Amino acid sequence: MVKRSLRASSSGMQQAKRAFTYKGWTQESLAGEVGLKTRQSVWRFFTGQPVERQTFQELCSILDLDWRDIAIDPPAEFPELREVTIAPVTDINTLVRQVKLQRQDKVQDQCGTLQLLNLSHPVKIDDLYINVNILEEIPSQQWLELADLQRITPQECTQLDPGEMSQTQMAGVKAVEIYSKLRVLGKPGAGKTTFLQHLAIRCNQGSFAANRVPIFVSLRDFADESRAADELSLLSFIFDDFRTSGISDLSVLETLLQAGRVLLLLDGLDEVLEQDRKAVVNEIRRLSEKYQQNLFVVTCRTAAKAPNLRRFTDVEIALFTQDQIVAFAQKWFTALTKTTFQAGQTQAIQFVQQLGLPENIPFRRLSVTPLFLHLACWVFQHQGRFPAKRAEFYKQCLELLLSKWDETKGIERDEMYHGLLLPQKLKLLSQVATVTFEQGHYFFERQAVEQQIGDYIRDLPNAAIEPEELQLDSEGILKAIELQHGVLAERVQGIFSFGDQIFQEYFTARKIVASHNLHASDRALEQLASHVTEPRWREIFLLTVAMLRSADSLVQLMKQEIDAIVAQDPYLQKFLTWASYQSLTAQSASIRATHPHSAQHDWHFSPEQQEALQQYYGANQLLIDCLNSNCKVTAAVRQEIETALLLPQKELEE
């Protein structure tokens, strides 16, 4: 069967982009030149994704390019699309086979590849896909008291989503087999679209729902084209898709639907503009109720709060397990390595091993989301290790969530941020993070976070003055944050947290650095240094020293706070004096100095002194970790601190 779509090669994309830049057009204007209703096909053209053959040729013609120079493996010629007349058959199985054969290439082009971030070429879905699990109870719809969540330890916060703690998981494919009408929810980057593509390809190949015809629909495209045509009919939209495959008899589609032989995959309900969403939902309801024997699967972001789909069962894609992370890494490095299969497997093993190290816990926490796991693999492939300055990696993750993820997919969402610019959004999130972290709250009630948002936007130009209007604006902004990028997420009913504790820590450190730079004083750093003995502030220190233009002041302030822990206790000072003397006479004594409960039998410390020594040791270890984190510390300050480590007050004064 002749392919009915074309893809631009890497060099072809570069030629096309240069020609596009020379023309000085926008993607919308180029789409208009070709007679397209949306710019989706234009975006797919410039990103190397499959585009209908005629559209591909017309785009090249408008850009004064030879389509044969732009396309990957251009065929010598294209016969005209043969319109197939499928004769009436009494055997529905025969009709299913005929239609699937006729649409096989179309479905493969639609769903057979993934366009991953930071990669210039598409990847076959079968080379990378990992079977996902689902939760039958939506975590954000569960009811827990804030007091229950506050009893969760910081370690548990970093390992589990509270709503998933007591839930068993089910294979995603199994859920589709059990529930004929399914709405699959998930956080940004959880793999919702990829899951639908996988179902379509498996059905196309006959390994899942083999007696059905797969139909994949982008609900955003459906809404956009319906608005342009001033006609909203999901059945007509699907029939138009059939006609591009050479099936022009509407009765063929109706026969399949009436016999319950369609697997209808409807992707991205959250990507539909709010003004169109209710109408789209109603159209899905009508079709699913009229042809209820078919399989329907709809995807939507968890936070979209889309109208309920009558008789649909809601499930949510679960975070990746450790086994899924390992399986993904093995596939990723094998499929995308530029060397040999064995080299890819070796790098996958190294990736998993380093991901399990204590110092890489933050990367492991983020890697439960497929989007961030891909980014971690991509960074590791180029560096052979995880970056020492984690702040830059977190920054990339947040840029993906805040803007690039939607831009890459060509999604335009409703503007619910009330004109806030990106720097203002970052400041807002930094304020919420700092206030909640300083209070020791990883979870907070909706009212509390809305109050923080209100306090921020109140001081902006043209902000609402009336309390009721300000409250409505705060509610709208919180909904937008949750829907558009999930940096803040509703964990259980009415209780929020940051999408990951890492982001709360990153934004807190970011605000400290911004305050230090803005006021050109050490007050913010002094406040941070006062927490040097508190373990939960450890990541804040490491992030802050990494982001500061110069970390000299902070490490010096940390050293002062650390020395003060034992400065007023004569017995502890005597112990440090002894330890300092021992370090001069034997190298092994330095080990005893940092592990004082095993130093010598005749040292007897009170419980308070033991606690002080433990804090002193932990804080010194943190200071060393900061100095070893590739932060910007001058050689003189570094030597000054390293020379004065673990010294008694008398020697420090000398």
N, C-alpha and C positions, 0 to 999 in steps of 0.2 A: 504494500500500500504506500503510495507516494505521500511524503510528509507535507502537511498543509501549513506548517509554520517554519520560521527561520529564526536563528539567533546570531547576534553580532559576535565576532571574535574579539579577543583583547585588543588587537591592533585596529580592528574595525571600529570598536567603541571609541578609541582615541581619535581616529579620523572623523567620526561622526560628531564627537564633542567639539573638535576644532572647527568644523564646518558650522555647527550650531552657534558657537561663540562668535564666529565671523558674521553670521547673519544678524546677530543681536536680538534674537527672538526670545520669548519665554516658552516654556513647555506648553502652556495653554494656547499661545498663538500658533505654534507648530501643529498642535492637534487640530486647530481650526482650519489650517491650510489643507490638511489631509481629509477634513470632513469628519473628524472623530468628535464624539459627544463629551468625552472626558480625556484627561491627559494620562490615564493609566497605561495605555499601550505605548505612549511616548516614553514614559518612565521605564517601562519594561525593555524598550528598544535600547535605551542608553545604559542599562544595567546588565545587558547580555542575557536577558530572559526570552523565552519563546514569544514570538509575535506572529500573528496571522500573516501568511505569505503576502497577500495583496497589500496589507497595511505596511509591512516591512519594505516592500518595493516602492510604495508611494512615498514613504518617509525618506528613503535614499534619493529618490528623484527630486523631491523638494529641496534636499540639501546638496543637490548637484553631485551625487555620489553614484558609482556603479554598485548596485546591490551585490554583485558577485564578488567585489573586493571587500565587502563589509561582512558578509555572512560566513558562518562556519560551514565548511564542506558544501558549497553551493552546488545543487544538482545542475546537470547540463541543460535540462529543460523542465518545464512544468506543464504537464497536461492539464487541461481545465478540470476543475473539480467536477467529478462525475456525480450527478444527482441520481440517487438510488431510489428506485421504486420497489418497496418491499411488498411482495404479493401477500394477500390475505392468507393466513395460515390458521389451521384449527389447533395446532400444537403451540401453546404459549412458550414452551421451552425453546422451540425452533426460532421464534421471534426474538427471544432474549439473546440467543446466540448470534443471530444476524445483526441486531443492533449493536451489541458489544463489539463485534468484529468491525463494524463500520465506524464506531467511535473510539476504537482502541488507541489510535495515535493521538487523537484530540485529548483524551484523558491523560495519557502519558505526558504530553506536552504541558498540560495544566498542572499536574501534580507530581511529576516524576523527579523534579529537581528542587533543591533548596538554594537560595541566594543568601549566603552567610555574611555577616558583618565582617569587614576588613579583608574579604576575599574578592578577587576580581573575576572569579569564574564560578558558575553554579556547581553544585555537588549532587550526585545522584542520591535520592532519598534513601534507597536501600543500603547505601554504603555507610550511612550515619545514624539511621533511626534506631531508637531504643524504645521498647515497649513501655508505655506509661501506665501508672496505676492511678486509680481514682478513689475518692472518698465519697461514700454515699450520704454522709451528713456534712452539710456545708459549715465549715468552722465558724465563719462570721455570723451564722444564724443561730449558733448555740448561745445558751444563757449561762453566764458565770458572773459572780460578783467580783468587783475590783479587788476586794480583800483576798479572794481566792487566788487571783493572779499574782498579787504582791507577795504571796508566800513562795512563788516559784523562784528558785535560786538563779543568780546570774548565769551559772553554767547551763542550767536547763533552758534559760532564755536563748542561749546561743546555739542550742542543739535542736530545739523543737518549736514548731508552731503550736501555741497552747491548744488550739482547736483540734490538732491532730494527735494529741498525746494518747488518747484512749481509743483511737479508731483503728479498725482493721482496714486493709486496702484490697482492692479488687483490680484485676487487669482491665485496662480500658476497653479492649476488644470484647471481653466478657460482658461488660456493662451494655455494649451495643446489642449483643445477642439477647440479653435479658429484657431490656427496655426498648420497645419499638419507637418511642418518642423520647429523645434524650437531649437535654441542654447541658453542654459541658462547659463549666466555668473554670476560670484559672486566672492567676496573677499575670502581669506583663512578663513575657518571655518564658512562660511555663510550657509552651509547646502545643498550644491549642490548634493552630492552623496546620502544623506539621502532623498532628494526630489525624486530622481529617484527610490530609493528602495521603497519608499511609493507608487509611481505610479505602480510599478511592483506588489506589494502585493495587492493593491486595484483591479487591473486588474485580478490578480490571484483569488481573492475572488468574482469577478463579480460585484463590486460596482463602477467600472470605466472602460470604454471601454470594456464592458462585451463581445462584439462580436469579440474581438481580442485576440491574443495569446501574452503574454508578453515575451520579450527576453531581458535580462540584460547582457551587455558586458562591461568589463573593457578594455578600449582601450590600457592601458599599457600592460595588459596581451596579448592582440591581437598583439601588435607591437613586444613584446618580443618573443612570440612563432613563429610569422611569420619570424622574423630575424633568429631564430634558425633553422627553417625548410627551409629557403631560398625560401619562397613562401608567397606572400601577397594576400590573398583573404578573405574578410570579410564574404562572403557567405560560404566558406569552413569552416571558424572558427565557424560560427553559426551552421553549419551542424554537426561538431564534438561535439558541445554542445548538439545537439539533440540526437546524438548517445549514449551519456552517460545517456540519459533518456530512452533508449531502442527503439528509432525511427531511423531505419537504411535506410529508403527509402527516398532518396533525393527529390523525386517528391512530398512528403508531404509538405516539407518546401517551395518548389517552388509554389505549389498550393496555399498555404496560402499567400505568397508574391504577387502572381499575382492577387489574389482576394482582396488584400488590407486588410488583416485580421491580421496584425502583429503590435504590439506596440514595436518598437525597441528603447531601452534605452541604449545610448552609453555614458559611464561615463569617465571623466578625460582626455579630449584632451590635457590639459596642462601638464599631467603627462607623455605624450609620449616624448621621447628624440627628440630634435630638428632635428636631422639627419633623423628621421623616420616620422616626423609630416606631411610633405607635401604629402608623399605617403599615409599615413593613411587618410588624408583629401580627397585626390583624390579617394580613395576606398569608402569612405562614399558618396561622390558625385555620383559615378557610381551606387552604390546600390540604393540611394534615387531617382535617376532619372530613373532608370530602373523599379523600383517598387514604383512609386510615390504615389499610393493610400494608402499606409501605413502611420502610424504615426511614426515620427522620433524625438527623443529628445536627444540632445548632451549637455553635461556640460563641462565647461571650465572656468578657472580663468580669470577674466576680463583683467588682465594685460598680458595675454599670447601672444597677438597679433598674434594669429593663422590665417592662410589663411582663407579668407572668404569662407563660404559654400554656394554655389550658391543656390538661392531660399529658403534659411533658414532665419528665422526672429530672430534677436538677442534681448533678454530681459535680465534683471539683477535682481537677488534676492535682495529684499529690506531689510534694517535693520529692526530688530524687533520693533514693536510698543509696547506701554505700556501694552495693552491688551494681546499681544502675550507673553510678559515677564511674566505676571501674570499666564497665562494659562500654560506656560512651567514649572514655579516653582511649580504649583499645581500638575502637572503630575510627575515632577522629585522627589519631596519629598514623593509622594504617592507610586511611583514605587520602589524607592530605600531605603526607610526607613527600618530600621531593627526592628522596633517595630510594631505598629498598623496603620491601615488606618487613624484613627482619629488623631493619633500623627503626621503622615506625613502631614495631612491637617493643623494642628496647626502650625507646623514648617514652612510650606509654607506661611501662613499668617504672621508669624513673619518675615520671609525673605523679603516679599514684603513691610511690614511696615518699616523695618529698611533701605531697599533700597531707600525709599522715603525721608529719613532724609537728611537735608542739608549737614551734615558732610560726607555723603556717596555718594555725587554726582559723584565722580570719578568712583565708582563701577557701578553706574547706567549708566554712559556714555559707559562703556565697555560692559555692559550687553545687548546692542542692537545686538551684534554678538553672535549667538548660542554657539560657542566654548567657549567664555569667560563667558557667562551666566552659562554654565555647570560648569566651574571652580569655579565661585562665589558660586553656590549652594553647590558644594563639600566642599569648605572651610567653608561655613556657617554651614553645617551639622555637621562638626567635632568640631567647636568652639562655635556654637550657637550665633555667632555675626560676624561682619566683622573685619578683623585684624586692630589693631591700627596702625601698621607699614605697610602702604600701599605699600611702596617700595618693600617689599618682594613679594607681590601679583603681582605687575607690572613685577618684574623680572621673575616670573613663566610664565606670559603671553608672555613675549618676548622670553623666552626659547622655548615655544611651537611654536611660529612663526618661530624662527630662525633655529630650528633643530628638536625638538621632534615630531612636527606634521607630517612631512614627514617620519621620522623614524618609527613612530607608524603605519603608513599606508604602510610601506615598499617601499616608493617611492625613486628612485634614479634620480636626476635631472641633467641637463647639468651643468658642472662646468664653471660658467661665472664670478666667483669672482677673477679669475686670481691668484689663489694660496693664497688668503687672509685667514689667520687663524681666528677662532672665536674671539679672543681678538682684532685682528686688525679690524674686522668688527664692533665690539662694539665701538672701538675708532673712527672709521670713522663716524658712526652714531651719536656719542656723539659730534663730531666736527660740523657736519651739524646742529644738534639740537641747540647747543650753539650759533653759529653764527646767525642763523635765529631768535632764541628767543630773543637774545640781541638786534637785530634790530627791534623787535616788529612784525616780520612777521610770521604769521601762514600759509600763502600761498606764494609760491615763484615760479618763472619761471624755466622751465627746464634748461635753460642756467646757471642760478645762482647755482643750486644744482650740475650740472655737473662740474662747476668751483670749488666748494668746494671739490668734490670728486677728481678732478685733483690735487688740492693743497695738498691733503693728500697722494695720491699714488705716487706723484712725489718724495717724500723723502724716499720711501721704497726701499730696496735692489732690484737690477735688474729692476727698474722701467724704463718705456719708456722715452727717452730723447726728441725725435722729437715731436713737438707740435701736429702734425696731429695724430701720434700714441697714444699720451697721451689723446687726445680728444676722439678717438675711444674707448680706454680703459674705460674712464669715462662714455661714453654712454652705453657701455656693462654692467658696474657695476650697473648703475642706473636701467637698464632693469632687471638685475638679482635680485636686491633688491625688486623691485616691484612685479616680478613674483613669486619669491621663498617664500617670507614671508609677503609682503605687508606693511612693516614698513613705507616705503615711497610709496605714491600712487598718481597717476594722477587723480586729482579731476575733472577738466574740461580740454579741449584741451590745452596741453602745460603748465599747471599750477599744481604744486605738493604741497602736505603737508604731514605731518606724518599721518599714518593710523588713529591715534587718537591724539588729543592734549596732552593727558596724556603721550604718549611716548616721545613727544618732551620735556616735562617738566622733565620726568624721566632721559632722556639722558643728559639734561643740568645739572641736579643735580649730576648725576654720574660723569660728567667731572670736576665739582667743587671739589668733594670729591677726585677724582683721582689726580688732580693737587695739592691739599693740602697734600695728602699723599706722592706724588712723591717729592715735593720740601721741605717738612718739614717746611713750613712757613705758615703764616696766610694771605698771600696776596690775595689768591683766596677767603677766607672767608671775608676779608675786603671789597673786591669788591661786594660780595653778600650782606653784611650788609648795603651797601650804598643804596640798593633798598628797605629798610625796610618799606617805606611809600607807595610803589607802589603795588596796589592790585593784579596785574597780576603775581607778583613774589611770592605770598603767597604759592602756592603749591611747588615752588622750595625750599623755606625755610623749609617747613614741611618734604619734601623728604630728603633734605641735612642733617638735624639734625638726621634723622632716620638712615642714612647710615654712618655717621661719627663714628669712633671708640670712640672718645670723643667729645661731643658737647660743652664742657666748653668754648672754645675760641669763638665759633660762638655766643652763647647766650650773652656772655659778650660784644662782639662787637655790637650786636644788641642793648643792653641796652645803650651803649655809644651813638649810633646814635639816639636813641629815645630821650634821655635826651637833646641832642643838638637841637632838634626841637624847644623847648621852652626856651632854656637856655639864649638867648640874649634879650628876651622881658621882661622888668621889670614888666609890668602889668600882664602878664601871670604867672610870678614867684610869684607875690603877690597873685594871685588867687590860685596857688598850695599851698602856705603857709597857706592861709585861709582853703582850703580843708583839708590839713593835720591836722590842729588844730581841725576842725570839726570832723574828723574821730576819734580823741581821746576822744571826748565828747559824741558822739552818733554813734552807729553802722550804722544807716541809712544814716549817712552823707557820708559814702563810696560810696553809690549809687549815691548821688549827685555829688561826685567828678568825677565819670566816665561818667556822663551825664551833663556837665557844662551848656548847653543852658537852663536847667530847675532848676539850683542850687539856684539862688536868683535874685530878680528883679533888684537890683542895680548894677549887673555886666553887663557892656556893652562892647561888643567886636566888633572890626572892622571886615570887611569881611576877611581880611588877618589873623587876630587872630582866627576867627572862623575856617578857613581852617586849621591853624596850630594845633588847639585843636582837630579837627577831625582826622588829621593825627596822632597826639600824642595818641589819644584814640585807633585808629585802629592798630597802631604799637604795643602798649602795649598789646592789645588783641591777636595779632599774637604771641608775645613773650610768653604770658601765654599758648597759644595753643601749642607752641613748647615744653614748659616745661612739659605739660600734655600729650605729645605724646609718652611717654615711651622711650624717647631718653636717651642716656648715659651721664648724667650730675651728677657730684659729689654732695654729700649732702651739702658741704660747699658753692659751687658756687650757687646751687639752693636756699639756705637760704639767701645768700647775695643778690641775685636778687629779691626774693620775699619780703624781708625786705625793699628794696629801691624802690619798685614800686610807681609811682605817687608822688614822693617826689620832693620839690623844690631844686634848685641847692645848696642853702646854707646848707640845711640838708644833702645833698649828700656829700658835702665837709667835713662836721663835722663827 
